[in-house]
């Protein structure tokens, strides 16, 4: 039995907002990093309630 990871929503990656300059204008872009809770599996073993 598995639980969908509550930190990344089952994707395995977490978005991080970063500053980007496009055409001389600053804007927010997203970069992805590995989910620290499930390590890219997107699921957790057993019944794990979100804390």
Contact map, one row per residue, 1 for C-alpha under 8 A:
111000000000000000000000000000000000000000001110000
111100000000000000000000000000000000000000111110000
111110000000000000000000000000000000000000111111000
011111001100000000000000000000000000000001110000000
001111111100000000000000000000000000110001110000000
000111111100000000000000000000000000000000000000010
000011111000010000000000000000000010100000000000000
000011111111110000000000000000000010000001000000000
000111111111000000000000000000000000000001000000000
000111011111000000000000000000000000000011100000000
000000011111110000000000000000000000000111000000000
000000011111110000000000000000000110011111000000000
000000010011111000000000000000011110000100000000000
000000110011111100000000000000011110000000000000000
000000000000111110000000000001111000000000000000000
000000000000011111000000000001111000000000000000000
000000000000001111100000000111100000000000000000000
000000000000000111110000000111100000000000000000000
000000000000000011111000011110000000000000000000000
000000000000000001111100011110000000000000000000000
000000000000000000111111111000000000000000000000000
000000000000000000011111111000000000000000000000000
000000000000000000001111100000000000000000000000000
000000000000000000001111110000000000000000000000000
000000000000000000001111111000000000000000000000000
000000000000000000111101111100000000000000000000000
000000000000000000111100111110000000000000000000000
000000000000000011110000011111000000000000000000000
000000000000000011110000001111100000000000000000000
000000000000001111000000000111110000000000000000000
000000000000001111000000000011111000000000000000000
000000000000111100000000000001111100000000000000000
000000000000111100000000000000111110000000000000000
000000000001110000000000000000011111001100000000000
000000110001110000000000000000001111111100000000000
000000000000000000000000000000000111111000000000000
000010100000000000000000000000000011111000000000000
000010000001000000000000000000000011111111110000000
000000000001000000000000000000000111111111000000000
000000000011100000000000000000000110011111000000000
000000000111000000000000000000000000011111110000000
000110011111000000000000000000000000011111110000000
011110000100000000000000000000000000010011111000000
011110000000000000000000000000000000010011111111000
111000000000000000000000000000000000000000111111000
111000000000000000000000000000000000000000011111000
111000000000000000000000000000000000000000011111100
001000000000000000000000000000000000000000011111110
000000000000000000000000000000000000000000000011111
000001000000000000000000000000000000000000000001111
000000000000000000000000000000000000000000000000111
